[in-house]
Amino acid sequence: MSETNGEELTAVPQPVLAPLTSAAIFLVVCIKPDRESYEAVRSLCADLPGIFRAVDFRRIEGELSCVAGFGSDAWDKLFGETRPAELHPFREIRSGERHAVSTPADVLFHIRAKRMDMCFELVTQVMERISGAVSAVDETHGFRYFDDRDLLGFVDGTENPRGDAALKAALVTEEDPRFAGGSYVITQKYLHDVSRWNVLSTEEQERIIGRRKLSDIELSDSVKPSSAHNALTTIVENGKEVKILRDNMPFGKPGRGEFGTYFIGYSRSPRTTEQMLQNMFIGRPPGNYDRLLDFSRAVTGSLFFAPSLTFLEGLDDAPITDRP
């Protein structure tokens, strides 16, 4: 049992709060539209904790973790009509040339470890179980880049909450008791135009991000533009900052000129991350958008709910709905 600022959490969450690691695989799949395929995925969900333990035991010091999240379109068919209160399809955003796309996604597997071989093995075991029932729509292999920097050269995740603050930011509690211990997950895959970005001076880059490049110190309000990335992604409600928990990872294929960041944000309500994206793509006020988007393009966008481990382990005895 955990407590967060007086809020009691009785369900055991998935390892949403696992420590940052040096390797990750983000696997997103769509389930084929037949009953047998949904049965296969549901069966995997119930067995996933056991599969994880078998791989994890091979190198316990590897800090392997796995979080499974489920999209709105798949939820009812997998688990019935009782659903998390705020689960819905990812809402695309268009403004000028900026486009936060919404892409097909039924299940997300966010797998992290100190070593890529452990991530690879767990993904292999998962896909052996469900390869005939799903089609993989995206598989991205992420890595830690030097001192936790993205491929644009800036430290990523400095303002992540820690300890009880991370629990409060990421996990559902009394606002939706049936799904306490769960977390809403928004993912986006961004491709960067590194060549154009590197033409900018360091000072220009710092004004776009809102932090010093070398020291990672936040720019003072007197010099930081209101369009800075960290200004637009700061959400304040009732005088208090509302945070999300990020575990972004760089990825890329230099031989193909591909450089990017895989954004993944966990939160107790998707509204916080959605407001960040509105600010970035449309602007606060409208037109005062995130200039980082002049150099970075979102090519995927999905919203999932990662139910508690207690929920997944309780699936054994629950019959699947008669749909689809």
Stockholm file with secondary structure:
# STOCKHOLM 1.0

chainA/1-324         MSETNGEELTAVPQPVLAPLTSAAIFLVVCIKPDRESYEAVRSLCADLPGIFRAVDFRRIEGELSCVAGFGSDAWDKLFGETRPAELHPFREIRSGERHAVSTPADVLFHIRAKRMDMCFELVTQVMERISGAVSAVDETHGFRYFDDRDLLGFVDGTENPRGDAALKAALVTEEDPRFAGGSYVITQKYLHDVSRWNVLSTEEQERIIGRRKLSDIELSDSVKPSSAHNALTTIVENGKEVKILRDNMPFGKPGRGEFGTYFIGYSRSPRTTEQMLQNMFIGRPPGNYDRLLDFSRAVTGSLFFAPSLTFLEGLDDAPITDRP
#=GR chainA/1-324 SS CEEETTEEECSCCCSTTCCCCSEEEEEEEEECSSHHHHHHHHHHHHHHHHHHHHHHGGGGGGCCEEEEEEEHHHHHHHHCSCCCTTCCCCCCEEETTEEECCCCCSEEEEEEESSHHHHHHHHHHHHHHHTTTEEEEEEEEEECBTTTBCTTSSBCCTTCCCTHHHHHHHCCCTTSGGGTTCEEEEEEEEEECHHHHHHSCHHHHHHHHTBCTTTCCBCCTTTSCTTSHHHHTCEEETTEEECCEECCEEEEEGGGTEEEEEEEEEESCHHHHHHHHHHHHTTTTTTCCCGGGGTEEECCCEEEEECCHHHHHTTTTSCCCSCC
#=GC SS_cons         CEEETTEEECSCCCSTTCCCCSEEEEEEEEECSSHHHHHHHHHHHHHHHHHHHHHHGGGGGGCCEEEEEEEHHHHHHHHCSCCCTTCCCCCCEEETTEEECCCCCSEEEEEEESSHHHHHHHHHHHHHHHTTTEEEEEEEEEECBTTTBCTTSSBCCTTCCCTHHHHHHHCCCTTSGGGTTCEEEEEEEEEECHHHHHHSCHHHHHHHHTBCTTTCCBCCTTTSCTTSHHHHTCEEETTEEECCEECCEEEEEGGGTEEEEEEEEEESCHHHHHHHHHHHHTTTTTTCCCGGGGTEEECCCEEEEECCHHHHHTTTTSCCCSCC
//
